[in-house]
Amino acid sequence: MADWTEKYRPTTLSEVRGNDKARDALRKWAETWDDHREAAIVHGSPGVGKTSAAHALASDMGWPVMELNASDSRTADDIKRFAGRASQNQTLGGTGGRQLLVVDEADNFHGNSDYGGSREVTRIVKEANQPMVLIANEFYDMSNSLRNACREIEFRDVSRRSIVPVLRDICRQEGIEYEDDALDKIARETSGDLRSAVNDLQALAERNERLTVDDVVMGERDRTEGIFDFLDDVIKNKSAEEALYASYDVDETPDDLLNWVEDNVPKDYRGDELADAYGFLANADRWLGRVRATQDYSFWRYATDNVAAGVAASRRHDHGGWTRYGPPSYWSKLGRSKATRNRRDAIARKIAEKGGFSMGTARREVMPFLAEMTHHCKPRELTVRMTMVYDLDAAEVSFVTGSGEDTNKVQGIVEEAQERRDDAVVENAGGAFAQFESDEEGSTADDEPATEGEAAADDDGDDGQTTLGGAADDPGEPSPADTDSETDETDDGQSGLDDWL
Ligand SMILES: Nc1ncnc2c1ncn2[C@@H]1O[C@H](COP(=O)(O)OP(=O)(O)OP(=O)(O)O)[C@@H](O)[C@H]1O
């Protein structure tokens, strides 16, 4: 299915919702540009429509857009070239020579090495003979002189009242039935970020024929009441068998159950019981891998056996009192739709291969770190390196960082990573010794653990059957998931990060 944030991107300013004041200011700025010739800084949180507004404005005005992307490196020279190109283009076309220069991520010029870049932007902003919009998340990350040279236009977080009608329109156009409360809840959950709201709506619509308020989970506590009772049952109160029965009443997929239990069990279990519990969770993960590989959902129950009965059976001590259980940290990204899961797993596979640990470890222990550390592609350098090391494409970078796949930011990062990878290949072609040297320097994770992974895959089928009650049938030929599911939960999930930190 097409990405709805693209499909429903505003094409004219009047479709930009929830920021009427900023929108009007932008329009006025453009219409009077000949008089003031100032550049504009459009700033605000991610996903509130800044980029869309700039492009919609250009289209309303009939101005072609010329963009300085995050992908263009941003030294003083690059910016001069950009400005030069822009003034050349001025003589082309029949648009009265006007075009809109859009500089994305204008708050990112401020880093040390780019300082020249920042100064150059300021100079160009002052001298530009074309309307120019600088887009930024953080107004105050920009230099004083740059800020002073521009007109400030602030985009605020989009209110719930403005988000709901956007979601409603989309539902109508897509022919999706919905409860009003469900849309309201999505709007509340995504607090001001319209892009996230649209993304969440799409994920939910892929999974449900009719959107009800109960479908909207997104880490909110009230709907998951049942899960907290279930955690108490498994971790504290119930026998293995009772815990298994309790699991039948919880309205969560086995993938989600696994994540909940895995994140919360270490709050109570210690030592051997924790190790045993992890063993069962590792088994569960293998069964879920088989489900994904074979689409045979009958394996689900073996996963649930392990998660519920297995973890309850591992308990050796009383765990009284009250524990603050919480949703898995990576919750909002986990298993929301099949497409999301597939993407998540594709990334986990790359990380697992590179770092030499299991898919499960990659997914649960490495990816959350990456997501945290490169949130909204910041810091950019780290994001580029991650992209390079794990060979991620734009969709994958977008998944990990939470930035839009088609944004210049993400596209630029992917391009830069590709360039650097190409350069690295050329450097490495320098001779056999170059390779040795770089190995010695510590990128050791590559080869040896892969063999471990294969070895583990061999006896994987057997391990998987240590479900309670021996209910498991051998699922047959090793599926692709088997190679993934070497699950040494003691892996230090972070070791794979060494390469790019
Ligand atoms: N104000 C809005 N009105 C209508 N749609 C919006 C609005 N804001 C965001 N969207 C939706 O979210 C998508 C992403 O918005 P956009 O890229 O313009 O946000 P942004 O503020 O530039 O975010 P970022 O800083 O992360 O690039 C749009 O394609 C559109 O589907």
Boltz pocket constraint, residues with backbone or C-beta under 6 A from the ligand:
constraints:
  - pocket:
      binder: B
      contacts: [[A, 4], [A, 5], [A, 6], [A, 8], [A, 9], [A, 10], [A, 15], [A, 16], [A, 17], [A, 18], [A, 19], [A, 44], [A, 45], [A, 46], [A, 47], [A, 48], [A, 49], [A, 50], [A, 51], [A, 52], [A, 53], [A, 137], [A, 158], [A, 166], [A, 194], [A, 195], [A, 196], [A, 198], [A, 403], [A, 404], [A, 407]]
      max_distance: 6.0
